[in-house]
Amino acid sequence: MTSISRKILPIITSLMLGITLTGATTMTMAQNTNPNLPVSMITQWDKTFAQSNQVEHRKVSFQNRYGITLVGDLYLPKNRGTHPLSAIAISGPFGAVKEQSSGLYAQTLAEKGFITLAFDPSYTGESGGQPRNVASPDINTEDFSAAVDFLGLQQEVDRNRIGILGICGLGGMALNAVAADTRIKAVATSVMYDMSRAMGYGVGDGKDRYSTKDRKAVQQYLNEQRWKDVESGTIHRSNHDIYVDQNGHVTAADRGLPEVLPENPHPVLKEFFEYYRMPRGFHQRSINSTGAWNTTMPLSFMNMPLLSYANEITIPTLIVTGEKAHSRYFAEDAFKAVGSKNKELLIVLNANHVDLYDNKARVIPFDKFTQFFKTNLK
């Protein structure tokens, strides 16, 4: 194995708190101990991007099939007329919240004429679910379908013209959702991750990192942690990207991102740090900004491949990634696997992974996303 300094450092995490970056907030719902109800519903604008005067914003909630209440931001064009519009459900990146990248995508596409919904996945942000800081290939896939349920019940939405867009790790969930949910008419991803592959085989410089022996060592490490958790009655949290040395010794950092960048940081660590830990993208409820996932979280991803039925995807598919994105190989392989005859892979020149989170003035191809959804949500 190569040294940690040469390995891609992970997408990371944080303890969910019902407060804003700037302090006092107005809540329509306080912290709730019911495991399936929202953690909070903050009505004050607390996004990492400026509010648009072209778009109406509503705070909303809805349930998935597992009874977990999800919280989202609904964006509607102010000059939308009286006819139902096409709609897009948006989520991601993995470990982020709707006040970050997905909200920016949603608000910008609403400016282009769509009704959009940016939502927090189960167990994260303002959405319900206990314990906190958990992800699931099944439940988070279902979250997209639950968002479609919600959109399809809105009088402003034409339920026959609904698409979805997944960013980073939620891109893989989006593709997984459309393999099963025939109500979704078009799907797009931005700098997608296949989280089953990422957790099961490790994220490397353009290729998988774990050998079969490494994979078993990681499973052993995670299952030993299960014993510790159940014996102590507590939940241990750590970085979900786990390292295996030449002797089979497994380690994981106690948090996703450090408080301070080390000297000569890996370029990918620097990318994530400059977004999640700096004012540019920091949000108190974002796992990636302030904390870590539950240590045992990768187990279900390692055992349940997300894109098993990608060849059965037949709807229009747009996969966008960056030329310099460390995740590019996930997007290229997913594109090959998707069965649709109407599919496109767009590689944004000179863009790294995190550039496509928020750098809309320079790299996010919003005109391309707009064209794709307008063409395919007729």
C-alpha positions, -999 to +999 in steps of 0.1 A: +000+000+000+011+035-006+014+060+023-015+080+035+000+111+020-005+096-015-041+084-009-072+103-017-086+115+016-123+111+021-155+129+018-163+137+054-187+144+082-204+163+111-226+162+141-260+176+132-270+207+152-301+228+147-283+261+146-271+284+118-237+296+109-244+331+122-261+323+155-298+329+165-325+314+142-362+312+139-375+276+141-409+263+132-400+231+150-376+226+178-353+197+184-374+165+185-366+133+202-390+113+180-365+094+158-386+098+126-395+135+130-373+164+118-344+176+138-354+211+130-371+233+104-352+266+103-372+292+083-345+319+084-323+320+053-291+302+064-276+290+031-240+293+020-252+312-011-272+344-016-310+343-019-323+349-054-350+376-060-363+356-090-374+326-069-399+318-042-386+297-014-406+274+009-395+252+037-412+218+034-412+183+049-424+149+037-420+112+046-402+083+029-415+048+028-397+040+061-416+067+080-387+090+083-396+127+078-373+145+054-369+183+053-363+202+021-363+236+004-387+241-024-378+266-050-404+280-075-399+306-102-418+337-093-429+343-129-442+308-134-476+314-149-506+292-141-497+259-158-480+231-139-442+230-145-416+203-147-397+196-114-363+183-103-354+167-069-318+174-059-295+161-032-258+158-023-229+159-019-224+129+005-223+144+040-234+179+029-267+196+036-293+213+014-279+247+025-248+240+006-243+227-030-277+211-036-295+242-026-274+263-050-282+239-079-319+240-069-322+277-067-302+283-100-324+257-119-355+274-105-343+306-120-342+287-153-379+278-150-381+245-130-397+238-097-369+223-076-365+205-043-332+203-024-335+179+005-314+165+033-312+127+032-324+106+061-303+108+093-286+140+083-292+178+084-327+187+094-342+154+083-353+128+108-339+094+116-319+080+145-291+074+151-276+105+134-247+105+110-257+073+092-261+067+054-277+037+037-277+026+000-313+016+003-328+043+025-310+071+007-321+058-027-356+057-013-352+094-003-351+104-039-383+085-046-399+101-016-389+135-030-407+125-062-438+116-041-438+151-026-432+169-059-460+149-076-485+161-051-478+198-056-504+216-077-477+236-094-459+205-106-467+182-136-461+148-121-454+134-155-424+157-159-402+150-129-364+145-129-337+140-103-301+153-099-276+138-076-243+155-066-212+135-055-222+105-034-259+112-040-252+108-077-249+071-073-281+070-052-299+090-080-288+064-106-299+036-083-333+053-079-340+056-116-332+019-121-363+011-101-386+042-101-403+044-134-420+077-126-387+096-130-383+108-166-347+121-166-316+119-144-284+139-141-254+136-119-225+160-110-191+147-100-208+114-089-194+089-065-204+052-064-204+050-026-206+012-026-174+011-046-158+039-027-164+022+007-159-013-005-127-008-025-113+025-013-109+057-033-076+059-052-060+082-077-082+071-106-087+035-095-098+013-066-074+011-037-082-020-016-071-055-026-094-084-016-072-089+015-075-052+024-113-053+020-115-082+044-093-063+069-116-033+067-147-056+073-129-071+103-122-037+117-158-025+113-173-055+128-149-053+158-162-018+163-198-032+163-189-052+194-175-021+210-206-001+202-231-026+214-211-034+246-207+003+255-242+014+243-225+043+225-218+050+188-182+056+177-177+081+149-147+083+125-137+091+090-154+066+066-123+063+044-102+037+061-065+029+056-048-005+055-010-006+058+013-033+045+009-054+076-029-053+074-033-028+102-064-006+098-068+030+109-094+058+104-093+094+116-117+104+144-131+132+122-134+138+085-114+171+081-087+184+104-091+217+122-060+230+104-045+219+071-011+201+075+019+213+056+019+201+020-016+186+021-028+162-005-046+182-032-079+165-026-078+171+011-071+208+003-101+209-020-125+196+006-110+217+034-113+249+014-150+242+008-163+225+040-141+240+067-139+276+053-166+303+050-170+294+013-190+263+021-190+258+059-224+249+075-229+238+111-253+210+102-230+195+075-213+163+086-184+173+063-180+206+080-180+197+117-178+160+125-177+124+113-200+095+103-208+066+125-177+043+121-197+012+111-217+031+084-197+016+055-208-020+062-241-018+043-224-001+013-197-028+012-224-055+009-249-038-014-236-026-048-255+005-058-252+003-096-261-034-100-290-026-123-275+004-141-278-015-174-316-013-169-317+025-168-335+035-200-344+072-194-323+102-206-291+104-185-266+132-182-234+125-162-211+155-156-177+154-141-145+175-139-115+169-161-093+170-130-118+155-106-103+126-085-138+111-089-138+111-127-133+074-130-166+068-111-185+089-136-168+074-166-175+038-154-211+047-145-216+062-180-205+029-196-228+009-173-260+029-179-282+011-204-300+042-218-295+050-255-300+086-246-270+093-224-242+118-224-210+122-204-198+158-201-163+164-188-158+200-176-123+212-186-099+222-159-124+215-131-116+194-100-142+176-079-151+205-055-152+231-083-185+216-093-200+221-058-203+259-060-180+275-086-209+283-109-194+315-124-165+294-138-173+258-142-208+245-132-225+239-166-260+252-156-269+259-192-262+222-200-283+210-171-311+234-181-310+222-217-310+186-207-340+188-184-360+211-207-355+187-236-363+156-216-390+168-192-415+177-219 
